[in-house]
Amino acid sequence: MRIFSLSPIVLVIGLAAMSMNTSGAMIALSLIGFAAIILIVLLAATVVITAEVERLDARAIE
């Protein structure tokens, strides 16, 4: 859950860079995109791990 608290910081840094100049805007967009990719990967990993744990629990109960 720590990534969720970091994403607003990344957005703020991106907006600050964007207000400076156009190359700052490119940096900001890449930061935001990078943060989004990390979030998607973490969510996917969480879903896979949760499904795996539930499957193992079901096997242990049997």
C-alpha positions in Angstrom: 0.0 0.0 0.0 3.0 2.3 0.2 2.9 2.9 -3.6 -0.5 4.4 -3.3 0.8 7.0 -0.9 3.7 7.7 -3.3 1.7 8.3 -6.4 0.4 11.8 -5.4 4.0 12.8 -4.7 5.0 11.7 -8.2 2.1 13.7 -9.6 3.1 16.8 -7.7 6.7 16.5 -8.9 5.4 16.0 -12.4 3.2 19.1 -12.2 6.0 21.2 -10.8 8.3 20.1 -13.7 5.5 20.8 -16.2 5.1 24.4 -15.0 8.8 25.0 -15.5 9.1 24.3 -19.2 8.1 21.9 -22.0 10.9 19.4 -21.4 9.6 19.4 -17.8 6.2 18.3 -19.2 7.9 15.3 -20.9 9.6 14.3 -17.7 6.3 14.7 -15.8 4.4 12.5 -18.3 7.1 9.8 -18.2 7.0 9.9 -14.3 3.2 9.6 -14.3 3.3 6.8 -16.8 6.0 5.0 -14.9 4.0 5.3 -11.7 0.9 4.0 -13.5 2.8 1.0 -14.8 4.2 0.2 -11.3 0.7 0.4 -9.9 -0.7 -1.9 -12.6 2.1 -4.4 -12.1 1.6 -4.4 -8.3 -2.2 -4.8 -8.6 -1.7 -7.7 -10.9 0.8 -9.3 -8.6 -1.5 -8.8 -5.6 -4.4 -10.5 -7.5 -2.2 -13.4 -8.5 -0.8 -13.9 -5.1 -4.3 -13.7 -3.5 -5.6 -16.3 -5.9 -2.7 -18.6 -5.2 -3.1 -18.3 -1.4 -6.8 -19.1 -1.7 -6.0 -22.1 -3.9 -3.5 -23.4 -1.3 -5.9 -22.7 1.5 -8.6 -24.7 -0.3 -6.2 -27.6 -0.8 -5.1 -27.5 2.9 -8.7 -27.6 4.1 -9.3 -30.8 2.0 
